[in-house]
Amino acid sequence: MRPDGYPEQNPRAAWRVYEGEAVIVSPEDSTLHTLNPVGTLIWEAADGRTAMEAIVARVCEAFEVDQGKAERDAAAFVDQLCRRGLLTVLDAPRPT
């Protein structure tokens, strides 16, 4: 996961936020995924226009976490969601 990538949600994934935690249904197999508040922040910011480094900055601000740890954890989380088909990481921001 490159720090200059732009994560984007799979538009076919159904999701809602309940009490600060996102619940996502995988479009391919209807698997249910529940995200903690940090994962939910990353998921909601994954609009294809926000750079990963900006998302990490939001995580650091919202949860008072060390930037290095936030970068590593966020990259691992995004990679995991990419493997599950829930996110794609774009090389350039999606045009608005």
PyMOL commands that set and color helices and strands:
alter all, ss='L'
color gray80, all
select helices_A, chain A and resi 37-45+52-63+67-83
alter helices_A, ss='H'
color red, helices_A
select strands_A, chain A and resi 6-9+14-18+21-25+32-34+87-90
alter strands_A, ss='S'
color yellow, strands_A
deselect
rebuild
show_as cartoon
